[in-house]
Amino acid sequence: MTESDKKPVAPQPVWSNQVPSFSPEITPNPTSPHMAFNCAEATSDLGDTLGLFAGFNLGWPYTELYGGQLPAPINVVAINTQTGAVYFNPAYYSERSLQRSVELFLSPTEVAAGEPEFNRSFVNAWFNMDLPRLLQLPPGDGTYNVCLWLDDLVTPMQTVQVSANSARTEAATTQGQAQGSNIISIRKSSYSPAAEEGVIRTDGPLQEGRNRIYATLPDDVFSTTQTSTGTLGPILSVLGFTQTTRRFFWYSDTGFYDQAQKAKLTTFDFDPFQIIDHPTEPESIFVVTILGSLRSEALWIPSELSM
């Protein structure tokens, strides 16, 4: 048996089934929505690649909100640990367009009203992807921090190595990148949330705090060993996603960690709408802040604050 025989086969950019030995264990549970994934070297018609093997257990409100469209509403995100470039795509692929329109079957008011009494429906399923092909990663080798993101659900970050493959001739244009300087302010603030071990805490946008989001890193962030980082330390990335119009925005600050460490500060803040374009109609927006393999929970900006 050759080495390639031991690798799973990625037959297309996205496909649905449970792959023995590679797909994660997903526990059926009507009240505990969660997603998980494993990555492993794989083979495809373009040669060596990296397979991402994922699964989800989703109930209210996701099954009612998206219906049979799952897993297409799930975003796949990869951040290059050296450059901070962010690559993303929904868990769907077509030759004509890598973006798919996703319809919402519930209004924000219906979601806010909460789960109907005695509703215990949920979906438990698996899907997989050829990660470099789906995200159109550059042909060279690289290290990426990867996660799956669906509204307020975000998986833990996983650091993966993608091997070089000259068949990946065209890298995707990393759309949605915010342009500008001084977007992130490293400083103390009375609005900063308390630190929490292992996560980035975020709060806002706070009207009393000039509609900014305030963030706090773990207390030990500068003493914890970080692997696969840029030359100035782990890169800070802020990701934003509009729920109705399905637009993705991002900003990466390669010098943040070095500057924060020199200032001996673990708190910072930013105006999310320097990164995310205001929508033309009110809609929910979700924001995730990432530093290397650390991340925040997805912060919800209600539709009434999106304009």
C-alpha positions, 0 to 999 in steps of 0.5 A: 500500500502506498502513502497516497492509498492511506489518504482520503480522497477529495472527489470535489470541492464540497461533498456530503457524507460521513468519512470513517476515521476522519469525520468528527463525532457529532452527538445528537442533541436538540438543545446543544447546537455545535459544529466540529471538524478535523483536517487531514492530508488528502488526494484529489484530481489536482494532486495532494490537498488538505481535506476538511471533514466536518459535522454539525448538530443544529436545532433552533433557530438554525434549522427553522432559519435556514431549512434544507439549505444547510450546510451552505450557510456555514462559512469556512474561514482560513487566515494565513498566519504569516500575512494575515490574509483571510480566505473564506467561502460558504460550504457550497460550490458551483462552477459559475459562482462560489457564492450562493444566495441563502434565504432566511425563513424567519424574521429577526422578530421571530428569532428574538421571540425565542424557541416555540414551546415543545420544539425539539427538532434538530439536524445531525449531518456531516459534510467535507471539503477540499479546503485549498480548492474551495477557498482558492488558496495560493499555490505555495505552502502555508500555515493557516488558522481555520474555523467554521462560522455560522452566525453566533456559532464559531468552532475553535481555531485549528492551525493547519499546514497546506502543502504546495501544489502548482495546480492551484494556479490562481489564488482567490481575491481576498474580497471584503478587506477593510482599508485604512490605518489606526482602526485598532486602538490599543488602550485602557478603557472603563468599558473593557470587559474582564479578562477570561482565560483562553478567549478574547472577551468582546462587548459592544457596540456601546452607545456610551462608548462611541459605538465601539467594540471593546475587547480584552485578551487573556491575562497571560497572552504575552507569556503563552507560547504561540506557534505559526505566527507572523514575524511580529507575533500572532496576527489580530484579525477582525471578521464581520458578516451580514446575515441577510445579504451574506457579505463578509468583511475583514481586517488584519493587523500584523503589528498589533501583538508587538505593539500591545506587548510593548505597551503592556496592554491587553485591552483594545477597541475599534469601530466595527463600521470602519471594517464593515460597510453599513447595510442599505437595510437593517440586518443582523451582523456578527463579529469575531475577533481572532488573535492567532489561535485565540478567538472571541465568541461571535458578537451580535450587532442587532439590526437596529444598530446596523445602520 
